[in-house]
Amino acid sequence: MSEVEAFEEASEVIFTAAAADKVRELLSEEEDADQKLRVFVTGGGCSGFQYGFKFEKTQDDDDTIVVRNGVTLLVDPMSLQYLSGAEIDYKESIEGAQFVIRNPNATTSCGCGNSFSV
């Protein structure tokens, strides 16, 4: 097992290969393909908290870092308390394509899956 694979297994957030591959595809369309994907939790949404994603160039010293298939995912400490144990995936179905977060910490979520409560 490589050092990167060991790091992936030990992380507190699961970043699937399907999600990493989609992020790599999206980054290839960006002007700066060396960016990282940040996932975060903010207040709001119909259930109290909502998920967010954005590309950024820098990472903070206290970020949790997950590397999968050459793509770097960043999670800040405040968001990590809500995302610990969560799986970030990408699904394509007849209903459409989207990033999906399966969060064991969420006690309820809204119909769109972008908002949750703990």
N, C-alpha and C positions, 0 to 999 in steps of 0.2 A: 504494500500500500504506500502510495506516495505521500509526501508531507502535506500537499494540498488536500488530498482525499482524507487524510486523518484530521485535518483542520475542519473540513466540511462536516465530518461525522461528529466532531466535538462541539460544534456550534450550537447555539441556543435557538436558532431559526433555521428551518429547512428550506433550501432554495433548490427546487427541482431542476433537472436537466432541461425539461421542456420550457420552463420559465427562463432559464439562462440562455437557451438557444434563441428564444424570441427577443430577449433584450439585446443579444449580440446582433440580431437582424436589424432591430430598430437603431442601434448605435451605428451600424454601417451606413445608415441614411443621414446621420448627423454630421455636421461640419467637423466636430471633434469626437472621433470614435473612441478616444481613451477615457471617456467619462465613466463614472460609476453610477449605479442605480441606488438611490436612497428610498427606503420605505419608512413611513412614519405614521404616527397616530396623532390626531388632533381632536379637540372637542368639537362637537357638532353632529350633524346628521340626525336622522329621525330616531336613532336609538342611543344617542349620547356621545359616542366616539365615531370617528371615521378614519379610514385608511387613506394614505396619500403616497404617490410615487413621483419622483423627479430625478432627472439626471444632474449630476454635479461633478466638478473636477476634483474638489478637495475632500479630504476626510478629516474628522476631528480625532484627537488622541484617544478619546473615550468611546469612539464608535465601536460597535461590534461589526466585524468584517467577515463576510462569507464569500468565498471564491468558488465558483462552479463553472466548468467549461470555459475558463478564461474570462469570465465576467465577475465583477466585484459588486456585491450587495452591501450596503451600509445601513446600520440601524443605530440611532442615538440611544443613550441610556434611558431616557424617559419613555420612549416608544418600546424599548425592549421589555420593560416590565409588563406591557400588555401583549407583546408578541412572542414571549418566551414559549418555545414549543410549537409555534405556529409553522405551517407549511405554506410557502408561496409557490404557486403553480400557474401554468398557463394551459387553458383548455380551449379546444375548438370543437364546436358541436353544431347541430342543425339550427340551434338558437343563436349562434354567433360565436365570436372568439373573445376571450377576456382573461385577464389575470385573476386568479382566485386565491383568497387567503383562507385556509382552514385553521381556525384559531381555537384551541382547546380552552382558552381563558374566557371566551365570549359566552355569556349566559343566554343572550338573545341577539338576534340580528334582524335587519330589515329585509324586505323582499328583494331588494337589489343586491344585497350582500356587501355593500360598501360601508355600512354603518352597523355598530354593535354596542352592547353594554356588557359590563363585567359585574 
